[in-house]
Amino acid sequence: MAGTRRLACYICCMEPLIEIARADRPDAVALIAALDTYLEALYPAASNHLLSVSELLKPEFVFLLATVEGQTVGCGALRNCGEYGEIKRMFVKPEQRGKRIGVQLLSRLEKLAAEQGLRVLRLETGVAQPESLRLYERCGYHRIGAFGPYTEDALSLFYEKTL
């Protein structure tokens, strides 16, 4: 019995493998589709700022995938905007939340931004995503006004972190 508990804990606490990947890999496309479905259920089209897979393949992006035991469970992207970096497409499958996968994805994106010489990261997220808000705030992001291509929207929140 004790051996079974130790094995169960080991399985549930496995570290995700986080790697730079192409957004057009089949597992990435499926995860992005799940993210789109999730966001479309929460917000009207005018408040969704979804990027297509083809946009994520542009040179200013770095796309990450998180896998656990060979299963793709999360993603995130960094867009180099020149003066700042923008976090895009952060998503962890609902059944995988609470395992610090989002924290690890975000940390890796921050390291990649620093390696690119970026000193500020910004992001847009929605008011109906409390898990995302907690993640960003716990990781040192603070609220700002709309930036870049965004306009003020009652359903959007904007965050920034100096690296």
N, C-alpha and C positions, 0 to 999 in steps of 0.2 A: 504494500500500500504506500509506504513512504517513497519507494522508488518510483511509483507511478506519479505521485505528486511532484517530485523533482523533475521528471520528464515533462509533465504538463507545463510546469513553470518555464522550463527551458524553451519549449515550443512557443509559448505565448510571448516570451520576452526576446525572441530572436531579433537581432539588429537587422534593419533593412539594408539591402545593397542599393546604394544611390549612385547612379551613373549618368553621364552625359549620353543622350540618345537622340536619334532622329524622331521627330514628331510624327512621321509617316509610317513608323513601324506599326504592324497590326495591333499590338497590345496598347500602344500609345493612342492610336486612333480610337480604339474602343473606350479607353479611359476618358479621352477628351469628349467623346459622344455622351458618356455617362455624366460628365461635368455639365455639358450643355443641357441635358435633360433636367438635371438637378436645378440649374440656374433658371431655366425657362419656366419651371414650376413655381419659382419664388418671385420672379420679377417680370414686368412687361418688357416687350422687345426694346422699347426706347431706353430702358434702364439697364440693359444687358450689353456689356462691352466685350463680346466674344471675339476671339481671334481664330481664324481658320487654321487648319493644319498647314496649308501652303504658306500662310503668313509666318508661322512659327519656324519655317525652314529658311527664312531670310537670314543673311549674315549677321545682323545685329542681335540675333537671339541665340541663347544657349538654353536647351531644353533638358530637363532632368526627369528620370523615372526612378521610382523606388519600388523594389521588389522584395518580397519575403517568401522564402522557399519556392522561388521560381514564379510566383504569382505577382503580377503588376498591381500595386496597391495605391500608388500616388504619383503625382507629377508636379512640376513647377517650372517656370521659365523666367529668364532674365532678358530684358531688352536693354541694350546699351543705347541710351538717348543722347549721348555726348556729354551733357552737363550733369546727368544723373542716370541711374538705372531704374527700370521699372519692373516690379515683380508682377508676373502674369500667370494665369492658368494653374494657380495653386489648388490642389485637390487631393484629398485622401478619401478612399472609399469609406462610407459610413461605418461599416463593420470593422474597419481597421483604426478608427479614431481612438484617441486616448492612449496610444502606444508611442507617442513622441515622434511619429513619422513626419508630421508637418514641421515640427521644430528642426528635425535633421535636414529636411529639404530646404527650409528657409536658411539655415546656417550654411549649407553648401552654396546656395545662391549668393549669400553675402560674401563668402570667400571668393567666389568667382568674380563678383563685382569688384572687390578690392584688387584682385589680380589684374583686372582690366583698368585699374586706376580710377575707378568710380568711388566717390566719397559719400554720396547720398543715394539712398534707395527710396522710391516712392511706390505707392500702390493705391488702387481703388478696390473697394469691396462693398458688399451690400449690408444694409441694416438688418436683414433677416437671416444673417449667418453668425449667430453668437459664438460658435466655435472658432470661426476665423477671427472675429474681433478679439477674443481672449488670446489666441495665438499671437497675433501681431502686437498687442499691448504687452503681453508677458515677455516678448522678445525685444522690447525697447522701442517700438514704433509709436509715434505720437500723431494725433490728429492735426491735419492741415486743411486748407481750402482746396478747391479744385485746381488741378495743374494740367499742363500740356494740352492734350486734345479734349479734356473733359470740361463739362460745365456743371454748375451746382445742380444737384438732383436730390430730392428729399429721400430717395432710396439708396443713395450712394454715400459712402464715407471714404475719406482720403487720408492716407497715412504717410509718414516719412521717418527715416532713421538715418542719422549720420554715422558712417562707419568709422 
